[in-house]
Structures are given as C-alpha cells and as structure tokens.
Amino acid sequence: MNDNVLWLNKLVPKHILLNDADVESTLGPLNVIKTQLPKILLKDPALKALDTEAKPGDVVEIHRVSESAGANKAYRIVVEE
C-alpha cells in the first residue's frame, strides 16, 4: 500500500461517495437539495483516496469524530472549481 494513502487515512475523516438512492434517502428527510450543500473540489486529496472516482454533482458523506462533539456526518457536493 502507498505510504501516502496510509498517512491520509489517519489524518482525514472517512469520505464515502453516495449513490443517487442514498442521496435521496439522506437529504430528503432533512429538506435539503444537492445544490444547497457546501462544496468540495474535485481535486481535493480526500476524494482521490476513494475507491470510486468522483465526478461533479456527486455527493460525499464525511464521517467525523471528535472528543467534544462525538461522531457526526457532513455532506458535500463535488464541484470542479
């Protein structure tokens, strides 16, 4: 395994590329549409570590853990620039 990938996995929260069905079931109850999500650039190093290649318009779920806030999920829409 590439040393850069090992380093990235320790410091960067887990990123998961959602399919269209997951996007609907996740964002629907929140009354949020994809275009309202914060953006993440396609060239972001965390996206390069995904198993599947991201493209503009995809939604990424980010799993964060902190001692003070506990575990939470954030959502970002992939954009080129």
C-alpha positions, 0 to 999 in steps of 0.5 A, a space after each residue: 500500500 502507498 505510504 501516502 494513502 496510509 498517512 491520509 487515512 489517519 489524518 482525514 475523516 472517512 469520505 464515502 461517495 453516495 449513490 443517487 438512492 442514498 442521496 435521496 434517502 439522506 437529504 430528503 428527510 432533512 429538506 435539503 437539495 444537492 445544490 444547497 450543500 457546501 462544496 468540495 473540489 474535485 481535486 481535493 486529496 480526500 476524494 482521490 483516496 476513494 475507491 470510486 472516482 468522483 465526478 461533479 454533482 456527486 455527493 460525499 458523506 464525511 464521517 467525523 469524530 471528535 472528543 467534544 462533539 462525538 461522531 457526526 456526518 457532513 455532506 458535500 457536493 463535488 464541484 470542479 472549481 
